Amino acid sequence: TNGLLNDQFNYNSGYKDTTGKLYFGSVRGMITFNPDAFFQPRFIPPVYITGFQVHNKELVINKDNGILKKSVVYTNEITLPYDQSSFSIDFAAISFTAPEMTEFKYITEGLDREWTFLKSIRKVYFTNLEPGRYVFRVMAGHDGIWSNSPRELVIQVTPPWWATAWAYSIYCLAGLTLIYFLSRIYHNMQENKKEKEIYEAKIEFFTNIAHEIKTPLTLIKGPVENLSDMVVLLPGINDDVMTMERNTNRLINLTNQILDFRQTETKGFSLNFAVVNINEILQEAYLTFEPVAKKRQLSYSLIMPPSDVTMMADGEALNKVFANLFSNAVKYAQKEITIQLFPQETLTGSLVIELANDGFIIPKEMREQIFEPFFRLKETIKEKGTGIGLALARSLVQLHNGDLYLKEGSIRKNIFVLRIPCYQEQKKKRSSRWARSVKSPIH
């Protein structure tokens, strides 16, 4: 009503005197004024923020842990947690000249693009603001004339812990780490695939060669055996015939090992379980290699319990295992070989055999690699061999649900430990596949 008592006047109630003063009769009384005495007010009252509510509850001043450290009138910045981002702000302008004519406008930087004008409302509401920095500005005005210095309040809404800068840093680090490990896994898979292809090619090559030479060797073996029976008539060629027979048998044994290993790895090696006497099998293997041990002047001993040890196993497969272990022992030992058969373990029900030799001590990092096909230590490369023996022995032991490994902790001897359960599943035959990646090149 622009300072009038009201805006409803009586009919024919207006009058102007000689001085130019106007009189009007209204329903609430007489109104009089002189138009020449009007002036445009230049004073724009300052705006004060008088209240701040979070979830419709007024903030309480708490200097230690509160959101509001001092009166909101003197506060220029407020920090709110992300779960308290619904709030309202009260403001007022101190004007004693027609205060009802005071208008307001506000804008929130970071949220609004234009000013919002208010006539009589002195309160603004904000609901669920996103984490970020906001600047609330409000100013007062009269008849389109506004203050040049708005009241400002900075409102900082903090993000939850999982959306903070350090959390995103952790996410980035975790993502980069994941990408790195995935790339490593992919690279390793490609390397393993390549190694497997090389390994398969190597196995296929040796298998084909073994098949090709096995038949001629078998045909040679017969005449050589006949010659060995006739050496009594021709003593001058005795050594030559014995050399021929020994090397023929060695080649046949090598081809059989290659074919056996190929069978355990690809087609499945069938085991025929029966009750076998381990003492007898060990004794037989021991005696087979005793002449070689004596020739090399090795201390060669076999220790067994007084009573026989029996178990369910494939006797032929165990013969091959012991043959490879004894062969390596007499080949690489310097002075001493000890084979010991332990009684059946009560807790595990397993048979344990330890075979120790004082040859070149295998480094700790090589204790698993020596069981890989075709792997040979450079320190022992001068000795004849194919690198298949230990791989075949371990695969046959694993078919018995056992294990063959190099014992740790010994610094003077290489101790191979063979551990096999004495009782197997109630099956007549078992077949399995065994494969390892190979890192050595094809020779």
NORKA-V410540 format. One record per pair of residues at least 24 apart in sequence whose ideal C-beta (glycine too) atoms are under 6 Angstrom apart, sorted by sequence separation. I is the first residue (numbers start at 0). J is the second residue. D is the distance in Angstrom with one decimal. If there is no record, write none. Layout:
i->I j->J d->D
i->I j->J d->D
This chain:
i->4 j->28 d->5.8
i->109 j->133 d->4.3
i->223 j->247 d->5.4
i->332 j->356 d->3.9
i->333 j->357 d->5.0
i->47 j->72 d->5.7
i->131 j->156 d->5.9
i->278 j->303 d->5.4
i->332 j->357 d->5.9
i->333 j->358 d->5.7
i->4 j->30 d->5.9
i->107 j->133 d->5.5
i->108 j->134 d->3.9
i->130 j->156 d->4.9
i->328 j->354 d->5.9
i->332 j->358 d->4.9
i->3 j->30 d->5.9
i->220 j->247 d->5.2
i->331 j->358 d->3.6
i->107 j->135 d->5.2
i->128 j->156 d->5.2
i->130 j->158 d->3.7
i->219 j->247 d->5.7
i->328 j->356 d->4.6
i->278 j->307 d->4.9
i->53 j->83 d->5.0
i->91 j->121 d->5.8
i->106 j->136 d->5.4
i->278 j->308 d->5.9
i->324 j->354 d->5.3
i->54 j->85 d->5.8
i->90 j->121 d->6.0
i->276 j->307 d->5.4
i->277 j->308 d->4.6
i->105 j->137 d->4.1
i->53 j->86 d->4.7
i->89 j->122 d->5.3
i->276 j->309 d->5.5
i->398 j->431 d->5.0
i->216 j->250 d->5.4
i->52 j->87 d->4.7
i->87 j->122 d->5.9
i->88 j->123 d->5.1
i->216 j->251 d->5.1
i->274 j->309 d->5.5
i->297 j->332 d->5.5
i->103 j->139 d->5.7
i->51 j->88 d->5.8
i->87 j->124 d->4.7
i->275 j->312 d->5.1
i->280 j->317 d->5.5
i->284 j->321 d->3.9
i->288 j->325 d->4.5
i->292 j->329 d->5.2
i->298 j->335 d->4.3
i->299 j->336 d->5.1
i->300 j->337 d->5.3
i->301 j->338 d->4.8
i->302 j->339 d->4.3
i->303 j->340 d->4.5
i->101 j->139 d->5.4
i->102 j->140 d->5.1
i->291 j->329 d->4.8
i->304 j->342 d->5.0
i->50 j->89 d->3.2
i->86 j->125 d->5.6
i->272 j->311 d->5.0
i->275 j->314 d->4.4
i->297 j->336 d->5.7
i->366 j->405 d->4.4
i->394 j->433 d->4.0
i->49 j->89 d->4.7
i->310 j->350 d->5.6
i->85 j->126 d->4.9
i->100 j->141 d->5.9
i->213 j->254 d->4.7
i->284 j->325 d->5.2
i->288 j->329 d->5.1
i->48 j->90 d->5.1
i->49 j->91 d->5.2
i->85 j->127 d->5.6
i->271 j->313 d->5.4
i->84 j->127 d->5.7
i->270 j->313 d->4.1
i->46 j->90 d->5.6
i->47 j->91 d->5.8
i->84 j->128 d->4.3
i->209 j->254 d->4.2
i->46 j->92 d->5.0
i->270 j->316 d->6.0
i->90 j->137 d->5.3
i->92 j->139 d->3.9
i->44 j->92 d->4.1
i->209 j->257 d->4.3
i->331 j->379 d->5.8
i->44 j->93 d->5.3
i->81 j->130 d->5.4
i->209 j->258 d->5.4
i->44 j->94 d->4.0
i->205 j->257 d->5.1
i->330 j->382 d->5.4
i->361 j->413 d->5.5
i->206 j->261 d->4.8
i->357 j->412 d->5.3
i->355 j->412 d->4.6
i->356 j->413 d->5.6
i->281 j->340 d->5.9
i->355 j->414 d->4.5
i->353 j->414 d->5.6
i->354 j->415 d->4.7
i->353 j->416 d->5.5
i->371 j->435 d->5.2
i->373 j->437 d->5.9
i->323 j->388 d->3.8
i->352 j->417 d->4.4
i->372 j->437 d->5.6
i->374 j->439 d->5.5
i->371 j->437 d->5.9
i->373 j->439 d->5.2
i->351 j->418 d->5.2
i->323 j->392 d->4.4
i->349 j->418 d->5.2
i->350 j->419 d->5.1
i->349 j->420 d->5.3
i->350 j->421 d->5.5
i->84 j->156 d->4.8
i->320 j->392 d->4.6
i->348 j->421 d->5.5
i->320 j->395 d->5.2
i->81 j->157 d->6.0
i->76 j->153 d->4.1
i->77 j->154 d->5.5
i->78 j->155 d->4.5
i->79 j->156 d->5.2
i->80 j->157 d->5.7
i->81 j->158 d->5.6
i->81 j->159 d->5.0
i->343 j->421 d->5.5
i->316 j->395 d->4.6
i->312 j->399 d->6.0
i->46 j->137 d->5.4
i->46 j->138 d->6.0
i->46 j->139 d->5.0
i->2 j->97 d->5.0
i->44 j->139 d->5.5
i->43 j->139 d->6.0
i->43 j->146 d->4.4
i->46 j->150 d->4.4
i->48 j->152 d->5.8
i->310 j->421 d->4.1
i->311 j->422 d->5.8
i->311 j->423 d->4.6
i->260 j->387 d->5.4
i->270 j->398 d->5.6
i->256 j->387 d->5.4
i->260 j->391 d->4.6
i->263 j->394 d->4.5
i->256 j->391 d->5.8
i->272 j->423 d->5.5
i->270 j->428 d->6.0
i->269 j->428 d->4.8
i->270 j->429 d->5.0
i->269 j->430 d->5.1
i->267 j->430 d->3.4
i->264 j->433 d->5.5
i->263 j->433 d->5.4
i->264 j->434 d->5.4
i->198 j->437 d->4.0
i->201 j->441 d->4.9
i->195 j->436 d->6.0
i->194 j->436 d->4.7
i->191 j->436 d->5.5
